[in-house]
Amino acid sequence: MVLRYSLHYLIARGIPALVNFLAIAVYTRLLSPDAYGRYILVLAGVNIANLTVFQWLRLSLVRYLPAYQEQEGVLLGTIGRIYLILMAGVGVLGGVAGLVVGGEWQRLVLVAVLLLWMQAWFELNVELLRARLQTRAYGWAMGVRSVGALGLGTLFILGGLGAFGPLLGMTLSMAGVGLFFVYQNWRTIRLQLNWNQFIPLLRFGLPLAGSVFLNLALNASDRFLIALLIDEGKAGIYSAGYDLAYQPIILLFSVVNLASYPLIVRAWENRKERMVKEYLSDNITLLLAIGFASGIFVTEFSDLIVKTVLGEKFYDATIIVPWIVWGTLLEGIRIYHSDFSFHLTENTKKQLYVVMCGLFVNLIVNLIYIPRMGMIAAAWSTLIAFGCALLLSIWWGRRLILFTLISKKVTWVVTTGIVVLFCVKFLKSNFDSVEVVIISVLLCLLYVFSVFCLLVRNIKIPTD
């Protein structure tokens, strides 16, 4: 069932993923490194605020909707009321920040507040669709948002709005979809706090809010430190390379998570231990296969990918891409597998401690080595920090739930991935042509397809 729903969400996220990937190529060509750096810094700030203030609410919705199926309207009313309270608080803080800063940044701060409101509302509603397993509606919402943001953002940049253009395009695109969500999901919901549901949401969500904030700070701190210790242009180059390596792989991981997490939670709430173990086994197998295949191709052809997608102005990002790719694999396994133990047992404080340790390691390495070695030090610190966080998550998580990490399927996936890696290296070192890239792509796709066949043939998914 995890495999089937993963394929559904792969289709639902496929077009938005391609559009978002195209957006990087378009914006890096239309904007200067300084303008792209400002755009990325604002976007990173919005993401930090969004994930810190609102992400816990979305995760709580997916976690508790199976437990409150008979009281869904009351749960949604509580969550909607909390969203409005958080939205008002963000508006006040954003208004104060807009009065403090000046020049172009004042305009960027104001649009950032609007973007944060719209992004939080949009993501809350697509998580509701996900919790209800409504994959078709989920795909339409994501597609319209992505295409609209890229189209409007490009028009605004061409109109001379600079870094302000793509931010305004994203805001208007999500505002349009958000109005539709109001009519579809909320017109009959009474927005009021139910304290019997609010307290569990708060107990589960507050540590998550802290861990989400620290996790995003772990991902975004590099670019802020590079901007501070070097310059905004280097921050823009680093951000473009980081996103190029991080976003496609973490997106594929999130597709598996979109399918597996609701199924795992439902099985856990229904006390079906055997189904939980089967879903977890499927989950780690798919994550490893996708991570190895993506990592092999992006690492071996990073120079070609950077030159093709980002352009010559951002070619210096080539040196960081391989390190970020394998760091992303470690990060994805932690977020989308080993951290599940904290969610299912509602022990989210442990997750907070895990991310806190990773952030501490990242900051120490960055502060020491960025002034000496530049961008490559930031990439190394990311890999080290992600690895430390994963090890802690596994160590503490296995005390709560005995996760499947080493099995025959996992061993087969890792071994086959290593074989594919050596094959690609051999092709690259002995031949130099477009055919090598095509054959490497086919090898990686064949590798992932073989894992899919392994799951279909050897795993019997329990039914209700």
N, C-alpha and C positions, 0 to 999 in steps of 0.2 A: 504493500500500500504506500510506503514511503517513496518507492521508486515511481509508482504511477502518479502520485501527486507532485513529485519533483518534476516529472515531464510536463505536467499541466502548468506549473509555475515557470518552467523554463520558457514555454511559449508565451505566457503572460508577461514575462519580464524581458523577452528577447528583443522586441522592437524598442522599448525604452532604453535598454542597455546600449544598443547600437546608436541610438540618438544621443545619449549622454556621452558616449565615446566620441561621436562626431563633434559634439560641442567643444571638447577639449581641442580638437584639431582646428575648428573654426575660430574659437576665441584666441588661441595662441597666434594665429595668423593676422587677426584683425586688431588685436591689442598689442601695445608695446609691453616688454617685460615688466616695467614699472606699473603700468595700468593693470596688467594681469595679476601682478603681485598684490595690488590693493584690492582687486576683486576677490582673490583667493583669501586674503586676510579677513575681509568682511564676511565671506561665506563661511570661513572657519569659525569666526566668532558667533555667527548665527547658529551654526551646527552645535557649537558648545552649549549655547543657551537653550536650544531646542532639546538636545539630548538630556541636559541637566534638569530642566524645568518640566518637560513634558514626556520624555521617554518612559519614565516609570509608570505613568498613567496608561500608556499604550501597552506596555508589557503586562501590567496588572489586568487590563481588559482581556488579553489573550489567555492569561493564566487562570482567571476566575470565571470567565464566561461559561466553561463547561460545568463548573460547580453551581452556577446560578441560572441554569437554563430555564427554570420555571419562574424566575424573577428577573428576566432579562431587562424588562422595561425599567425596573427600579434600579438595577445596576447601571444601566446607561444614563438614567437621570442623575445619579450620583456622580458619575464620571463627567457628564456634560457640565454639571454645576462646578465641579473642581476645575475644569478647563477654563470656564469664564473667570473664576477667581484668579487663576494663574495668569490669564491673558491681561487682566486689569493690572496686576503687579508688574508684568513685563512692560506694559505701556507707560506706567509711571516712571520706572527706571530708565526706559529708553528716552522719554521726554527730557529727563534731567541730563542724560548723557548728551543729547542733542544740543542743549543749551551750553554745555561746558566746552565742547569742541567747536572749531570754527572752520571756515573755508569749505573745500570739497568734502571733507570728512563729515561735516554737519549733515549734508544731504545724504551721504552714504549711511549714516547712523539712522536717519529717519526711515529710509527705505528698508533698512535692516529690521526695524521693528515690525513693519508691515509684512515683510517676508517671513519673519518668525511666526507671527500670528497665523498666516495662511499655511505655512509648512506644517505647523503643529496640528492644525485642523484637518488638513489633507491626510496626514499620516495616521491620525487617530481613526479616521474613517476607513482607510484601506486596511488597517489592522482589524477593524470590525468585520470587514469582508473576508479577511483571512481566517479569523476565528470561526466564521460561519461556513468556511470552505467554499466560498463563492468565487472561484478562480476566474470565470469569464468577466465578471464585473470588475474584479481586481485588475485584470489585464487592460481593460478599456480605460480605467481611471489612470493607470500609470502611463499608458500610451499617449493619451490626450495631454496630460501634464507635461511630458517630456517634449513632444513635438511642439506644443504651444510655447514652452519656455525657450527652446532653441530658435524658433521662428521670430518671436517677438524680440528676444535678446539680440539677434543678428540685425534686425531692422533698427533697433535703438542704437546699436554701436555704429552702424552706417550713417545714422542720423546725427552722429557727433556726441553721443552721451558718454562715451568712454566706459570706464569701469561701472558706472551707474546703469548702463544699458542692460547687461545680462541679469543683474539683480532685479530690475524693474520687470523684465520679461518673465522671470520665474514667479514673481509676486502675482502678476495679473493672470498668468496661466493657472496657478493653483487657486486663485480667488474664484475663477469661473467654475472649476470643478467642485470647489467647496460649496458654492451655492446649490448645485445639484444634490450634493450630499445632505444639505439641510432639508430639502424636500423629501428625499428618498428615505432617510434613516431617522430623522429627528422631529418631524412635524407633529407626531403624536406622543412624544416623550415629554413627561413633566420633569423639568430640571430642578431637583431638590436633593439635599443631602439625606441619605439614609445612614444613620450612625452605625447600625449593625454591619453594614457593608463598608462604610468609610474607614473604620478602624483597621480591619484586615488589609484593605488597600494601602493604607498609610504605613502599616507595619512592614508590609512586603515591599512597598515602593520607595520609602525614604533611603534605605541602604542602596537600592538600585540607582536612585538619583545620584547619590554620591559616587558610586562605582562607574556609572555612565559618564559623569563629568570628568572623573580622573582618567577614564579610558580615552575619551576624546582629547583631553589635554595631553595624554601620552602620544596620540597620533598627530596632534597639531602643534605641540610645543617646539618641535624641531624648526618649523618654518618661522615661528615668531623669534626664536633665538638666533636663527640665521639673519633675519631682518635686523635684529638689534646688534648683533656682533659683527656682521659683514655689511649687507645692504639689502634693500627691498628687491632689487633685480635678481640677486642670488636666491632670495626667498621664492621669487616667482619661478625661477628655473627648477629649484628643488621641488616646489609644490607640483609643477607640471609632471616631472618625472615620477614623483611619489604617487600621484593620482593615476598616472598611466600604468604603473605596476600594481597598485593596490586595488583600485576600483574594479577592474574586470574580474579579478580572482575573488575578492570578497563578495562581489555581486553573485557569482556562481555559487559560492558557499551559501549566500542568503537564500538562493532559490531552493536548495536542499532544506534549509532551516524553515522556510515558509511552509514546506510540506510536512516536515518531520515534527516540529515542535507542537503544533496543535494536536497531532495524533498521539504523541507521547504524553501530553498533559491529560488528554481524554482517557487514555489507557490507565494512567496513574490514578486519576480520580475514580475510575471504575474498579480499581484494585486488580487489574489484570497484569500481573507481574510478567508472565511469559510474553505478552504482547509488547510490554515496555522494553524488555531485553531484545526482542526481535527488531523493534524500531530503532533502538540505539545501535545495534549491530549494523543495520542498513545505513544508518546515518554516518558513522565513522568510515565505513567502506567507501561511500560515495564522496565524502569530503576528501579523503586521501587520494582517490583516483583523479578527481577534478583538480586538486591542488598540485599533484605531481605533473599532470599533463600540461596545465597552464604554466607552471613554473619552469618546466623544461624548455618550452617553446620561447617564452618571453626572455628567459635568461640567455639562451643561445643566440637569439636574434635581436638582442636589445638595441644594438646600434642601428640596425635597419628599421626597427619599429619606431625608435625615437626620431630618426631622420624623416620617416614617412609621415608620422602622425603629428609631431610637434613642430617640425621644421628646423632649419639650420640655427636659428637664434637660440634654440633650447637644446642644442646638441650636447652641451656639457652635462645634461641630466643622464646621459648614458652610463656614467660611472656608478650611479646610485641604484639603478633599476634592478640588477640582479640581487642585491642585498635586500631590497624592499620586497621583492617577490617571495623569497623564502621566509622572510619575517612575516609576511602576510599569511603564509601557510600555517605557521605556528599560532598566529593570532586567531585565524579562523577556526582552528581545531579547539582552541580554548573557548571562544565565544559561543560557537555553535555545537559544542559537544560536552567538554568537561565541565563547563559552568552550569549545565543543566541540573547537576546534582544540587546546587544551591537554590535553583528555582523550584524544583519539585518538592524539596523538603522545606521550602520557605525560610531558608537560612541564608538570606542574601547578605548578611553582614560579612560572611566569609569571602564572598565575591568582592566586596569593597576592599578588604585587606589585600586580596590578590592584586588588584589593579593598583592599589597604593604602593605596593612594593615595586611593581613594574615601572611606575612613574618615577619613583625615587631613583632607581637604577638609570633610567633614561636621562633624567636631568643631570645627574652627577657626571655621566660620561660625556654628555653634550657640553656642559660648562667647561670641562677640562680640555676637550679635544677639538671643538669647533674652531676656537681662535687659532689653533695650531695647524689643523688639517682641512678645515672647510667642510663642504657638503658631505664628503665621504664619511666623516666622523659621525654625522647625524644619522646616516644610513646604518652604520655599524651599531650605534647605540639603540636604534630601533630593533634590529635583529636580536641583540642581547636582551633588551627589556622584554620583548615578546616571548623569548624563550624562558626567561625566569618566571614570568607570569603563568605560562602554561605548566611548568613543573609544579608550581605552588598550587595551581588549580587542581591538578591531578592528585597531588598529595593529600590535600584537604578534602577534595570531593569524594575520593574513594573511601573515606571514613564514613561518609553519609550514604552513598550508593555505590555498589560494586559495578563500575562501568566496564564495558567491553572495549579494551584498547588493543590487546594482543590476541589474535586469533588466526586460524588458518586463512581466512579471507584477507585479513589485514596483511599478513605475511606475504601472501600471493600478490597483493596490490603493490606493496613496497618493492618486492623483488622484481616484478615485471616493470615497474617504473624505472628502476635502476638500469635495467637492460635497455629500455627505450632511450634513456639519457645517453648511454654509451653509443647506441646506434646513431643518434643525432649528432653527437660529437664527432664520430667517425666520418659521417657524411660531410659535415661542415669543414673538417680539416683536410679532406681529400678532394673535395669538389667545390667549385665556386660558381654557382649558377642559380637561376630562379627555380630550377627543378629541385634543388636541395631543400628550399623553403617549402615547396609543395609536398615533397615526400615527407618532410618532418611533420607538417600539419597532419597529413594522412596517418602517420605513425601514432601521433598523440590522440587523434580521434579514434583510431582502431583500438588503442589502449583503453580509452574510456568506454568504448562500445563493448569490449570484452568483459569489463567489470559489470556493465549492465546485464550482459548475458549470464554472467556468473550469478548475479542476484536473482534473475528471473528463473534460472534453471534449478538452483540449489537451495533457495530459500522459500519456504511455504509461509505465506503471510497469514496469521490467524484471522479469522473472521468473527464478528460479534455473534 
